[in-house]
Amino acid sequence: MPEVVIGILVIVVLVVVAGLVYIGLRDDRKRDPLQERLAQFGERELPESLEEIELSLSFRDRVLIPALRRLADVTVKFTPEKQIQETRKQLELAGMAGSLEPTTFFALRIVATIGLGLGAFVLFFVLSPNRDPNALIYTVGGALLGYFLPVLWIRSKISKRQDGILKNLPDALDLLTICVEAGLGFDQAMGKVYEKWDNDLAIGFGRVLREIQLGKTRRDALRDMSDRMGVPDVTSFVAAVIQADQLGVSMTKILRVQADQMRVKRRQRAQERAHQAPVKMMIPMVLLIFPSLWIVLLGPAVIFLLESGVLGTI
């Protein structure tokens, strides 16, 4: 009977974990939910009551997502404000500030910890016929894995986003230089980059333009963009543009110098990775390729020596 209760609890926790993962990973994909709801009711007759509108929603939108959001709101009451700010910063660096809230992320970590911990407990204590003496260690390890796995996922997203920004920055600076030399202003040149490409750097330029239109100064908007990206090359580019704007230096010269420097840095990073390749190739070669070669080359000779009895006489 206790095993059945534990199994039911594990199933419930896993369902909650799956729901939180779904909410955390889903993004709006540039869709407006209000417009979608209006489009759904645009071609049909007006509903008679608010209850009809609520019942027309799916079970996920009506019950599951609000319940999980309430659970996320409860976790924020027991989380320090400094840790929430750090998590919000990490989500901004990962480019997920609009799709995942810090409270939801903390709820995801807590539920993942409980879920993987209970899963390891059931696997090594309940379902195991011969209890492993290290079962308690495995259970604690599963809980720790559930606690740190979302953090590792966020860090991998940050690394991937920053690598993409570094890769696209020289090309973006070349386009900025061409547009400014053609007579466009710096803001209009950033608009051209935003219109031409669909990557994290172009989206950052588009956000800078929207913030400037809302009344923020160009200096503050560019600094906020560099803080959201956390890329040293972007920070140096923003500092050069702000300094040129303050001192009245030609923007064309600054952009030309920055574009040349970024191309040199990209070439140097490529050369560095090329020099690291032989060292990284040594691990699979020593562990996988060399043993296979030894087996293929010396295997027949060893078999021949065993059959002839030469090894037995040594």
Sequence and secondary structure as in RCSB ss.txt:
>XXXX:A:sequence
MPEVVIGILVIVVLVVVAGLVYIGLRDDRKRDPLQERLAQFGERELPESLEEIELSLSFRDRVLIPALRRLADVT
VKFTPEKQIQETRKQLELAGMAGSLEPTTFFALRIVATIGLGLGAFVLFFVLSPNRDPNALIYTVGGALLGYFLP
VLWIRSKISKRQDGILKNLPDALDLLTICVEAGLGFDQAMGKVYEKWDNDLAIGFGRVLREIQLGKTRRDALRDM
SDRMGVPDVTSFVAAVIQADQLGVSMTKILRVQADQMRVKRRQRAQERAHQAPVKMMIPMVLLIFPSLWIVLLGP
AVIFLLESGVLGTI
>XXXX:A:secstr
 HHHHHHHHHHHHHHHHHHHHHHHH   TT  HHHHHHHHHHTS   SSHHHHHHHS HIIIIIHHHHHHHHHHH
HTTS HHHHHHHHHHHHHTT TTT  HHHHHHHHHHHHHHHHHHHHIIIIIS SS  TTHHHHHHHHHHHHHHHH
HHHHHHHHHHHHHHHHHHHHHHHHHHHHHHHTT  HHHHHHHHHHH  SHHHHHHHHHHHHHHTT  HHHHHHHH
HHHH  HHHHHHHHHHHHHHHHT  HHHHHHHHHHHHHHHHHHHHHHHHHHHHHHHHHHIIIIIHHHHHHHHHHH
HHHHHHHHTHHHH 
